[in-house]
Amino acid sequence: MAIRVAEILVIDDDPRIKESLELSFPEYKFHSVPSGETGLKFLEKSRIIDLVILDYKMTGANGIGTL
């Protein structure tokens, strides 16, 4: 029986955040988008995401606006 790897969506306009998380937690699969708008579009797909890490301060829709 295959074990499913947890998938994490990182919504942040700084790509270094995703890179840092990938280095710190290599056992997870990370997806990254640069804005709240693209994050919401990503989540509308049927993909299963186990955790969302959302930046509070972004241009456009900030973290609170995205929630």
C-alpha positions, 0 to 999 in steps of 0.5 A, spaced: 500 500 500 502 506 497 503 512 502 500 518 500 505 524 501 502 530 504 501 536 499 502 543 502 500 550 498 505 556 499 501 562 498 507 568 498 510 573 493 517 571 496 519 565 492 525 564 498 519 562 503 518 555 499 525 554 497 526 554 505 520 550 507 522 545 501 529 544 504 527 544 511 521 539 510 523 534 504 518 529 506 512 533 503 510 536 497 510 543 496 506 547 491 507 555 490 503 561 488 505 568 488 498 571 490 492 570 494 488 570 487 492 565 484 492 561 490 484 561 490 484 559 483 489 553 485 485 551 490 478 551 486 481 545 482 480 538 485 487 537 487 488 535 495 491 540 499 493 538 506 495 545 509 496 552 506 501 557 508 499 564 507 503 570 507 499 576 511 503 581 507 502 581 499 501 586 494 494 585 491 489 581 496 493 580 502 493 574 507 486 576 510 483 578 504 485 571 501 481 568 507 
